[in-house]
Amino acid sequence: MNWVIYLVLAASILALSFAFYFYKSMIKSDEGTDLMKKIASHVRRGAMAYLKQQYKVVIIVFIVLAVLFFVMSLFDLQNGWVWFAFLTGGFFSGLAGFFGMKTATYASARTANAARKSLNNGLQVAFRSGAVMGLVVVGLALLDVSVWFIVLDHFIGVENHLVIITTTMLTFGMGASTQALFARVGGGIYTKAADVGADLVGKTEYNIPEDDPRNPATIADNVGDNVGDVAGMGADLYESYAGSILATMALGASAFATSAIEGMQMKAVFAPMLIAAAGVLLSLIGIFMVRTNEGAGMKQLLGALSRGTNTAAVLIAVATFCIMYFLFGKEEANPNMWWQVSLSVVVGLLAGVIIGKATEYYTSQSYKPTQKVAESSKTGPATVIISGLGLGMLSTAIPVVTVGCAIILAYLCANGFHIAFTAQNLSMGLYGIGIAAVGMLSTLGITLATDAYGPIADNAGGNAEMSGLDPEVRQRTDALDALGNTTAATGKGFAIGSAALTALALLASYVEEIKLALIRVGQDLPNGVESAKATLVDFMEAYNVNLMNPVVLVGVFIGAMMAFVFCGMTMNAVGRAAQKMVEEVRRQFSTIKGILEGKAEPDYERCVAISTKGAQREMLVPSILAILVPILTGLVLGVPGVLGLLIGGLATGFVLAVFMANSGGAWDNAKKYVEEGNFGGKGSENHKATVVGDTVGDPFKDTSGPSLNILIKLMSMVSIVMAGLTVTCHLL
């Protein structure tokens, strides 16, 4: 069966090859007028300068953590591969964001220029440029997973080596999550500080259009779209995708560790990788299906994207049954396993579709919820904010119920619909839940393309405005941008939905790592249970992990608190940076003569510097807190406390993330709905009220909300990597 891993490696190369093809096709298209090229170069330089500064800070953190892991390996608290796996995970996560952002900064002006010809031309350039991000993310993730598996399989030859290999590879996931959190938080603070400053002063105080070249914060705002919504999002979904595959591989290795059927454990490890590999090919088919007609409205544009994503989802469902039959169809001991596990994957796919549709309903300006938020602007900004908060709270119901049903159905499907809570059923059910998360993200190549294209369209609109193109061009880019707000919210819904399923799988992986840590230090589980053979049920009983244990409950409260403290820190960070931006924009408007008449050029570089410094300074504390809290909880409260922490963080973080993403998306599109001429149109008091709502929603949907799904998984990954330290501390 080892040859199967080379199919996964081939799929990663295919994805990267098509990413390069789409990138070269985009570069060959015309960038437009000299002014359009000049504006694009300003944005490109600013984005690259920020990313270099961010990487300098992140490298220091990574070196410190890698040294810590290396020292732990010297004392047998971890194996010797962990520190290097951690570094490669962070490197590839950062690389995915870098390639995506580089593409986006070259694509924005070309999208605006293509929109001069037709709406479909603009959509094609923006969407296929977004596809570069999607394909780079899945390509690099599968490349890293497959290469690491080949290397570790060669060097680790001890008994039960698949369990050791897969739990070691989770460290690569921790590196990806750590880099993603820095990218999301830092990029989110940068982009929202610029966006809030540009909107509050430019739109509400001076009544000038969005992306007007007279606004000093315009370039910083457009730079922010790239460093936050592209580079940050790429790193974010890279770790979501890789994390779901790695967690399910680890579950497969542990669930079938004692199987008497030859090769069953290896097949269970390969299954998530093969599903992800098939998703690469089928995502490409979906990408080539996305196109629309000139004059298309919002529903037609959504339909064009849905056609591609839905086709890919249906095809991957069919492919899953074929893959599972190939792996498990001839096993006489369990002849039904192939279609049972396939149904778990289908459950994950359906859950992703339902979450996406629910997000679309609550955030798209084509539907009543967002239109109601826009209508509330008749009575001022306060009612806009109240309406948006209420919408976000209500919008959590469908995703939570959907994920809850998906967890139960995936568990039951994997067990052949047997409800009995036995050790074997629990292991198999958790494997089903993990592979459902893989199913949800299996078409990430195209779903991320629909997400990444949004910031490209937004920047294209900014370029069109600053370049003075025909109003018709701006109308086309605005249509693409409004669609991008909805698809971005949908992408965040996929990320947080998969995070809920993956985090549950990581809980089981944490238990497995605790057992390995006990073996390394030569100890058995409490109460005389042999650590090497202990089931998950044995483990829970031995450590008294239940809701009546006060230590577990304390951990749950700490985990719930972490979601709110983290969001509070990142929201305040945006507020402080935005305040400085507002003051700077006001200063320039009042002191630089001729700026409002268009006779003098604003000091764009000053605003870029404010956002850069603010993001660099503010991103460190919340990101490091996410790493320290699981370590301290393990040292003080032990294993039961850590499990409580992860459960509390998962439950609270999931609901809070959905609320923040949907409220922010609705506020943004409510503003767009008014700008289309509804309820008074641009420049009206209603418009100013929705601008205030949008500025409140900016850090909701682009900083704090999307960072929560990384927080959930990073705390799990840190707990897994530090399991040896937790065990040793409580044995002393």
BELGI-V800430 format. One record per backbone hydrogen bond with DSSP energy under -1.0 kcal/mol. NH is the residue of the N-H (numbers start at 1). CO is the residue of the C=O. Records with the same first field share a line. If there is no record, write none. Layout:
NH = CO, CO
This chain:
4 = 1
5 = 2
6 = 3
7 = 4
8 = 4
9 = 5
10 = 6
11 = 7
12 = 8
13 = 9
14 = 10
15 = 11
16 = 12
17 = 13
18 = 14
19 = 15
20 = 16
21 = 17
22 = 18
23 = 19
24 = 20
25 = 21
26 = 22
27 = 23
28 = 24
29 = 26
37 = 33
38 = 34
39 = 35
40 = 36
41 = 37
42 = 38
43 = 39
44 = 40
45 = 41
46 = 42
47 = 43
48 = 44
49 = 45
50 = 46
51 = 47
52 = 48
53 = 49
54 = 50
55 = 51
56 = 52
57 = 53
58 = 54
59 = 55
60 = 56
61 = 57
62 = 58
63 = 59
64 = 60
65 = 61
66 = 62
67 = 63
68 = 64
69 = 65
70 = 66
71 = 67
72 = 68
73 = 69
74 = 70
76 = 73
77 = 72
82 = 79
85 = 81
86 = 82
87 = 83
88 = 84
89 = 85
90 = 86
91 = 87
92 = 88
93 = 89
94 = 90
95 = 91
96 = 92
97 = 93
98 = 94
99 = 95
100 = 96
101 = 97
102 = 98
103 = 99
104 = 100
105 = 101
107 = 103
108 = 104
111 = 107
112 = 108
113 = 109
114 = 110
115 = 111
117 = 114
118 = 114
122 = 118
123 = 119
124 = 120
125 = 121
126 = 122
127 = 123
128 = 124
129 = 125
130 = 126
131 = 127
134 = 130
135 = 131
136 = 132
137 = 133
138 = 134
139 = 135
140 = 136
141 = 137
142 = 138
143 = 139
144 = 140
145 = 141
146 = 142
147 = 143
148 = 144
149 = 145
150 = 146
151 = 147
152 = 148
153 = 149
154 = 150
155 = 151
156 = 152
164 = 160
165 = 161
166 = 162
167 = 163
168 = 164
169 = 165
171 = 168
173 = 169
174 = 170
175 = 171
176 = 172
177 = 173
178 = 174
179 = 175
180 = 176
181 = 177
182 = 178
183 = 179
184 = 180
185 = 181
186 = 182
187 = 183
188 = 184
189 = 185
190 = 186
191 = 187
192 = 188
193 = 189
194 = 190
195 = 191
196 = 192
197 = 193
198 = 194
199 = 195
200 = 196
201 = 197
202 = 198
203 = 199
204 = 199
206 = 201
208 = 202
212 = 209
215 = 212
218 = 215
221 = 217
222 = 218
223 = 219
224 = 220
225 = 221
227 = 223
228 = 224
231 = 226
234 = 230
235 = 231
236 = 232
237 = 233
238 = 234
239 = 235
240 = 236
241 = 237
242 = 238
243 = 239
244 = 240
245 = 241
246 = 242
247 = 243
248 = 244
249 = 245
250 = 246
251 = 247
252 = 248
253 = 249
254 = 250
255 = 251
256 = 252
257 = 254
259 = 256
264 = 261
267 = 263
268 = 264
269 = 265
270 = 266
271 = 267
274 = 270
275 = 271
276 = 272
277 = 273
278 = 274
279 = 275
280 = 276
281 = 277
282 = 278
283 = 279
284 = 280
285 = 281
286 = 282
287 = 283
288 = 284
289 = 286
290 = 287
296 = 293
301 = 297
302 = 298
303 = 299
304 = 300
305 = 301
306 = 302
307 = 303
308 = 304
309 = 305
310 = 306
311 = 307
312 = 308
313 = 309
314 = 310
315 = 311
316 = 312
317 = 313
318 = 314
319 = 315
320 = 316
321 = 317
322 = 318
323 = 319
324 = 320
325 = 321
326 = 322
327 = 323
328 = 324
329 = 325
331 = 328
337 = 334
340 = 336
341 = 337
342 = 338
343 = 339
344 = 340
345 = 341
346 = 342
347 = 343
348 = 344
349 = 345
350 = 346
351 = 347
352 = 348
353 = 349
354 = 350
355 = 351
356 = 352
357 = 353
358 = 354
359 = 355
360 = 356
361 = 357
362 = 358
363 = 359
364 = 360
367 = 364
371 = 367
372 = 368
373 = 369
374 = 370
375 = 371
376 = 372
377 = 374
378 = 375
379 = 376
380 = 377
384 = 380
385 = 381
386 = 382
387 = 383
388 = 384
389 = 385
390 = 386
391 = 387
392 = 388
393 = 389
394 = 390
395 = 391
396 = 393
397 = 394
400 = 396
401 = 397
402 = 398
403 = 399
404 = 400
405 = 401
406 = 402
407 = 403
408 = 404
409 = 405
410 = 406
411 = 407
412 = 408
413 = 409
414 = 410
415 = 411
416 = 413
417 = 412
422 = 420
426 = 422
427 = 423
428 = 424
429 = 425
430 = 426
431 = 427
432 = 428
433 = 429
434 = 430
435 = 431
436 = 432
437 = 433
438 = 434
439 = 435
440 = 436
441 = 437
444 = 441
446 = 443
447 = 443
448 = 444
450 = 446
451 = 447
452 = 448
453 = 449
454 = 451
456 = 452
457 = 453
458 = 454
459 = 455
460 = 456
461 = 457
462 = 458
463 = 459
464 = 460
465 = 461
466 = 462
467 = 463
469 = 464
473 = 470
474 = 470
475 = 471
476 = 472
477 = 473
478 = 474
479 = 475
480 = 476
481 = 477
482 = 478
483 = 479
484 = 480
485 = 481
486 = 482
487 = 483
488 = 484
489 = 485
490 = 486
491 = 487
492 = 488
493 = 489
494 = 490
495 = 491
496 = 492
497 = 493
498 = 494
499 = 495
500 = 496
501 = 497
502 = 498
503 = 499
504 = 500
505 = 501
506 = 502
507 = 503
508 = 504
509 = 505
510 = 506
511 = 507
512 = 508
513 = 509
514 = 510
515 = 511
516 = 512
517 = 513
518 = 514
519 = 515
520 = 516
521 = 517
522 = 519
523 = 518
525 = 529
529 = 526
534 = 530
539 = 535
540 = 536
541 = 537
542 = 538
543 = 539
545 = 540
546 = 544
549 = 546
553 = 549
554 = 550
555 = 551
556 = 552
557 = 553
558 = 554
559 = 555
560 = 556
561 = 557
562 = 558
563 = 559
564 = 560
565 = 561
566 = 562
567 = 563
568 = 564
569 = 565
570 = 566
571 = 567
572 = 568
573 = 569
574 = 570
575 = 571
576 = 572
577 = 573
578 = 574
579 = 575
580 = 576
581 = 577
582 = 578
583 = 579
584 = 580
585 = 581
586 = 582
587 = 583
588 = 584
589 = 585
590 = 586
591 = 587
592 = 588
595 = 592
599 = 594
600 = 594
604 = 602
608 = 604
609 = 605
610 = 606
611 = 607
612 = 608
613 = 609
614 = 610
615 = 611
616 = 612
617 = 613
618 = 614
619 = 615
623 = 619
624 = 620
625 = 621
626 = 622
628 = 624
629 = 625
632 = 628
633 = 629
634 = 630
635 = 631
636 = 632
637 = 633
642 = 638
643 = 639
644 = 640
645 = 641
646 = 642
647 = 643
648 = 644
649 = 645
650 = 646
651 = 647
652 = 648
653 = 649
654 = 650
655 = 651
656 = 652
657 = 653
658 = 654
659 = 655
660 = 656
661 = 657
662 = 658
663 = 659
664 = 660
665 = 661
666 = 662
667 = 663
668 = 664
669 = 665
670 = 666
671 = 667
672 = 668
673 = 669
674 = 670
675 = 671
676 = 672
677 = 674
678 = 673
681 = 678
684 = 681
688 = 684
689 = 685
690 = 686
691 = 687
692 = 688
693 = 689
694 = 690
695 = 691
696 = 692
697 = 693
698 = 694
701 = 697
702 = 698
703 = 699
704 = 699
705 = 700
708 = 705
711 = 707
712 = 708
713 = 709
714 = 710
715 = 711
716 = 712
717 = 713
718 = 714
719 = 715
720 = 716
721 = 717
722 = 718
723 = 720
726 = 722
727 = 723
728 = 724
729 = 725
730 = 726
732 = 728
